[in-house]
Amino acid sequence: MFGPFERAVAGRYLRARKGERFVSVIAIFSLVGIALGVATLIIVMSVMNGFRQDLLSRILGLNGDLGVFGAGGTQIAEYDAMAGTIRGIPGVIQASPVFQGEVLLTGSQGGAIGGVVRGISQTDLEAQRSVSSHMLMGSINAMAGDNAVIVGSGLAQSLGLTVGSNITFVSPQGNATAIGTIPRIRAYKVVGIFNVGMQEYDATFAFMPMQAAQTFFSAPGRATQIEVTVQNPDQVDAVSRRIREALPGAPIAVIDWQHSNDSFFEAVTVERNVMFLILTLIIVVAAFNVISSLIMMVKDKTRDIAVLRTLGAGRGAIMRIFLMAGASIGVSGTLIGFVLGVVFCANIERIRELLEHITGTTLFDPTVYFLEELPAVLDWSEVTAVLVMALALSLLATLYPSWRAARTDPVEALRHE
């Protein structure tokens, strides 16, 4: 499509000579604008993907992909048999009976925090890699008997706990007496401290043996839920349907992660889409800069265009010259932005630490974002879409100025020369 003649003339027009540097400077700004727009869009979309993936892995790692609850909030009696049936369903990896309750947690050094206590078997807790592979102190193997608990790192820090410390559980659902309801209180020994990297869980969760939790909450032989882990979290609807079919008539409610966290992940999706639209405007503005720089180039090269037309160059050749000049700006800016975005995403945590060291400020607070480090996950389909969009906008921006150049009348252009 572009012959040696068009390439030579377009390259010549892109190299500024004395007296033509203003047009060249505008072209450079257009290139930089496209590069920054592409790089920023790739970085932001990758960070948003990282947020979603990291939060999803931490939430599902602690809560399971779906939960089987008693209908109407009732407790489950035959939970072992039900969990065994669920484990045999295709697509299910693990089914763990859990007894969960809310308590007031106090330490020996004072202070009180509202928290969540989960009773779970040692084997099932070991299978939860988000906890078992992130033990800071102690061991899950020590969670045995009726006097052992494992707490999150944020909870341990707030109450001044370490392995061997005592923590007291206070349940609002106490024992009824003649003088009223007396809260249920019992002290336990901390045998382990975990850190899943999500402050919401590290600061409120505690685990204890299943039987000990049933005893404390006065619910022997019962569970509040069965946490189910599936092979593909995006296909929980099919697994939920199979669970209902495998337990016909059972008074249960199956709630998957999409419904239990729908408002949270929907907010992340909306924010991601809005950021994409806003940052796309950077590329659109850069595309308008390409239009202005090419229009100025056409006005500046009107006499040259007339001479080329007089020497036999057709309108198609003139149009291709300016198309190539504009496309060179767009393609170069897109490629530079692509490289910058990918390199930044690959080293985003090092860059964050460097900026925090230079500025002396905290750019990413884990207590606000619930994550320990800034994540970035490149989705190559999204990166491809960004590149295609940037190239398309850049090429579209060259059409009108190129058409104007091709419509130049050599007689009118040279009339006063």
WOHUCOR-V245712 format. One record per helix or strand of 2 or more residues. SS is the DSSP state (alpha for helix, beta for strand). FROM is the first residue (numbers start at 1). TO is the last residue. If there is no record, write none. Layout:
BEGIN
{{SS | FROM | TO} {SS | FROM | TO}}
END
This chain:
BEGIN
{{alpha | 4 | 14} {alpha | 21 | 63} {beta | 66 | 70} {alpha | 71 | 73} {alpha | 79 | 87} {beta | 92 | 107} {beta | 112 | 119} {alpha | 122 | 127} {alpha | 129 | 132} {beta | 135 | 138} {alpha | 140 | 142} {beta | 148 | 152} {alpha | 153 | 159} {beta | 166 | 177} {beta | 180 | 194} {alpha | 199 | 202} {beta | 205 | 208} {alpha | 210 | 216} {beta | 225 | 230} {alpha | 233 | 246} {beta | 252 | 256} {alpha | 257 | 260} {alpha | 262 | 300} {alpha | 302 | 310} {alpha | 315 | 346} {alpha | 348 | 359} {alpha | 366 | 369} {alpha | 380 | 406} {alpha | 410 | 414}}
END
